[in-house]
Amino acid sequence: MLTNKIVNLIEGNALGLSQEIQQSLCTHPSTLSYRKIDEKTLHNWIYDVCSRFSFWLSEDKKRGEVQKHYRNLGRERFKQEFALPEVISALYLTKRHLWEFIAASREVDSTLNLNQILEASFLLVRFFDHAVLHVTEGYGEMLKNAYDYEAPLSQHERLTEAIAAKQKREEMIREEPKRPDICFSKGMARIS
């Protein structure tokens, strides 16, 4: 793998990266619930991703560690009463910090080439795409269990109804406004 140097840089700088990401999560307006989490706990969550980045990237698909971990994370965040957009935003902010670190890694190690940086960026994006998917699945399972709520996309009948309702709204918007009929009789205008 071309990215071993970059992954090693991330893991070697895990402490500093974790602190930066933690600061971002605690100050960003889209992750307000993260301010309620104990500092040490939040730091450990982030540090786990940064310090074991090679583990997460080389995950054995047969065992499905990423899927299990992030589905459980989605369930946990639901129990902790985090809003799903906040959880996704936290993953996005983490990804952004790591991506910025990867993009700047050439300044840290001049032996890195563009292919290594591109491959690491691709793996990072793929990893976090899967993390978001699995967090959403776990969160959705909890919604279904707690409220017997299932998203319209997972039930064909509800999806069909939602599409029909949307089309009806769009048709109403597209209708031409009707002009009133104006009749003139003996100097007075009458609108009918």
C-alpha positions as a printed Julia matrix, in Angstrom:
192×3 Matrix{Float64}:
   0.0     0.0     0.0
   1.38    3.39   -1.01
  -0.18    5.11    1.96
   1.73    3.38    4.77
   3.84    6.5     5.38
   0.77    8.73    5.59
  -1.1     6.3     7.85
   1.97    6.14   10.09
   2.06    9.96   10.16
  -1.6    10.07   11.21
  -1.08    7.48   13.93
   2.13    9.17   15.07
   0.31   12.49   15.38
  -2.89   10.98   16.83
  -2.69   12.93   20.07
  -2.43   16.34   18.39
  -5.02   15.49   15.75
  -7.42   14.24   18.44
  -7.08   17.49   20.35
  -7.75   19.56   17.22
 -10.78   17.47   16.27
 -12.11   17.6    19.83
 -11.8    21.4    19.82
 -13.65   21.53   16.52
 -16.47   19.27   17.74
 -16.9    21.33   20.9
 -17.1    24.66   19.06
 -18.82   23.87   15.76
 -22.51   24.9    15.69
 -23.54   21.62   14.04
 -22.24   19.46   16.92
 -23.73   21.11   20.03
 -24.42   17.82   21.86
 -20.73   16.97   21.87
 -20.18   19.82   24.36
 -22.08   17.78   26.96
 -19.68   14.83   26.73
 -16.94   14.49   29.32
 -13.68   15.8    27.79
 -11.74   12.6    28.45
 -14.48   10.4    26.96
 -14.73   12.56   23.85
 -10.96   12.6    23.47
 -10.84    8.79   23.75
 -13.5     8.41   21.04
 -11.53   10.57   18.62
  -8.14    9.19   19.63
  -9.39    5.67   18.86
 -10.0     6.63   15.23
  -6.7     8.48   14.8
  -4.4     6.11   16.69
  -5.73    2.96   15.03
  -6.24    4.41   11.56
  -4.36    1.57    9.88
  -6.67   -0.93   11.61
  -9.77    0.87   10.36
  -8.45    1.15    6.8
  -7.34   -2.5     6.6
 -10.54   -3.83    8.17
 -11.3    -7.42    7.27
 -14.63   -7.3     5.46
 -15.46  -10.88    6.49
 -15.43   -9.88   10.14
 -16.98   -6.48    9.44
 -15.36   -4.53   12.28
 -16.19   -1.13   10.76
 -19.8    -2.11   10.16
 -20.24   -3.47   13.7
 -18.43   -0.6    15.37
 -20.27    2.18   13.57
 -23.69    0.51   13.76
 -23.14    0.27   17.51
 -22.01    3.9    17.5
 -25.29    4.89   15.82
 -27.25    2.96   18.45
 -25.25    4.53   21.28
 -25.69    8.06   19.97
 -29.44    7.47   19.72
 -29.51    6.31   23.37
 -27.46    9.38   24.33
 -30.12   11.51   22.56
 -27.8    12.93   19.92
 -29.53   14.11   16.75
 -28.44   12.05   13.74
 -27.27   15.15   11.8
 -24.94   15.99   14.7
 -23.39   12.52   14.62
 -22.89   12.73   10.86
 -21.47   16.23   11.2
 -18.98   14.97   13.82
 -17.84   12.27   11.39
 -17.57   14.86    8.63
 -15.5    17.22   10.82
 -13.2    14.35   11.79
 -12.79   13.39    8.14
 -12.07   16.99    7.19
  -9.33   17.36    9.82
  -7.72   14.1     8.74
  -7.98   15.07    5.07
  -6.37   18.46    5.78
  -3.58   16.63    7.62
  -3.12   14.27    4.65
  -3.08   17.2     2.23
  -0.42   18.94    4.31
   1.58   15.76    4.97
   3.96   16.53    2.13
   5.22   19.47    4.16
   5.94   17.09    7.05
   7.6    14.41    4.91
   9.01   15.6     1.57
   9.48   12.0     0.37
   5.72   11.58   -0.05
   4.46   11.78   -3.59
   1.13   12.86   -5.01
  -0.01    9.25   -5.62
   0.42    8.44   -1.93
  -1.58   11.49   -0.93
  -4.34   10.72   -3.46
  -4.58    7.09   -2.37
  -4.75    8.07    1.3
  -7.44   10.66    0.5
  -9.46    8.07   -1.4
  -9.2     5.55    1.45
 -10.17    8.21    3.97
 -13.26    9.23    2.01
 -14.29    5.6     1.49
 -13.83    4.79    5.17
 -15.93    7.74    6.36
 -18.62    7.08    3.72
 -18.98    3.59    5.19
 -18.91    4.97    8.74
 -21.77    7.39    7.95
 -23.77    4.6     6.31
 -23.36    2.24    9.26
 -24.03    4.93   11.9
 -27.23    5.8    10.06
 -28.26    2.14    9.91
 -27.71    1.68   13.66
 -29.54    4.91   14.45
 -32.39    3.86   12.15
 -32.7     0.51   13.93
 -33.11    2.34   17.23
 -35.74    4.66   15.75
 -37.68    1.65   14.52
 -37.44   -0.12   17.88
 -38.3     2.96   19.95
 -41.02    4.52   17.82
 -41.93    1.86   15.29
 -40.73    4.38   12.73
 -39.34    3.25    9.45
 -38.09    5.63    6.81
 -40.26    5.82    3.69
 -37.46    4.51    1.5
 -37.46    1.16    3.28
 -41.19    0.54    2.79
 -42.36    0.39   -0.82
 -45.94    1.49   -0.09
 -44.82    4.51    1.92
 -42.31    5.43   -0.76
 -45.0     5.28   -3.45
 -47.31    7.46   -1.32
 -44.53    9.98   -0.67
 -43.69   10.23   -4.37
 -47.37   10.67   -5.29
 -47.8    13.41   -2.67
 -44.69   15.19   -3.92
 -45.9    15.04   -7.53
 -49.28   16.43   -6.47
 -47.6    19.37   -4.7
 -45.45   20.02   -7.76
 -48.52   20.0   -10.04
 -50.23   22.58   -7.85
 -47.16   24.81   -8.11
 -47.01   24.44  -11.89
 -50.67   25.42  -12.49
 -51.13   28.72  -14.26
 -52.87   31.28  -12.1
 -56.41   31.9   -13.29
 -57.21   35.39  -14.39
 -60.46   36.8   -13.17
 -63.11   37.49  -15.77
 -63.75   41.18  -15.95
 -67.02   42.4   -17.35
 -67.71   46.0   -18.06
 -71.29   47.12  -17.88
 -72.49   50.69  -17.82
 -69.23   52.14  -16.55
 -68.62   49.66  -13.74
 -66.21   46.82  -13.69
 -67.44   43.57  -12.26
 -65.14   40.71  -11.33
 -66.64   37.28  -11.53
